[in-house]
Amino acid sequence: MLINEIRPYLIGKLKSSHCFWSYEEDSISDVPDGILVELCMLHLDLDDINLLFQIFSYKKMKSLWLNNVVAQGEKYYNLNFFFAWYYFNAKQPRKYVKEMFTTVLHKRVAG
């Protein structure tokens, strides 16, 4: 798949999964990077998540994951544990997720 085809493909998959339930699906043509990463990581499969790494750098993916998925806290703890281990090579993924949640939370409160 060509890089310029990935974003529309993922948005189409998210639409077909009804991830934009509060919007009229025909009105959605693009979404911000953070929302795209968040919804893909929460609702799509690994093959689709892997496509994100073709359109975003590793550093940007990690930042978007931390700020949009890890920031949601305990609700997605096990999923974030998996992502920390599988995608971001955390040596102690459980500890890492807890620490990153705290860090993101403090940034939001201070910022």
C-alpha positions, 0 to 999 in steps of 0.5 A: 500500500502506498503511503498516501493511501494509508490514512484514507484506508484507516479512516475507512476502517474506523468508519466501518467499525463505527468509531465515529458514532457521534458524527455523520460518517460521510462528513468525516474525511480526515482526522487529526494525527492524535485521534487517528492513532488513538482510534486505530490503537483502540479499535483496529488490529495489529496489521492496521496499527502497523500501517501507522508506523509507515506514515508516522515516525517511531518518535511521533507514534510513541508521543501520540500513543502516550498523549492519547492512549496511555493518558486515558489511564487504567481503562486501557492498562492491559492494552497499553502494557502490550503496546509498551512491550510490543511496539516500544520495547519497554524493558519493564512494560507494566512499570513503564505504563504507570510511570508514563501515565503519571508523567502525562498527567502531571504535564497536563495539570502543569501545562 
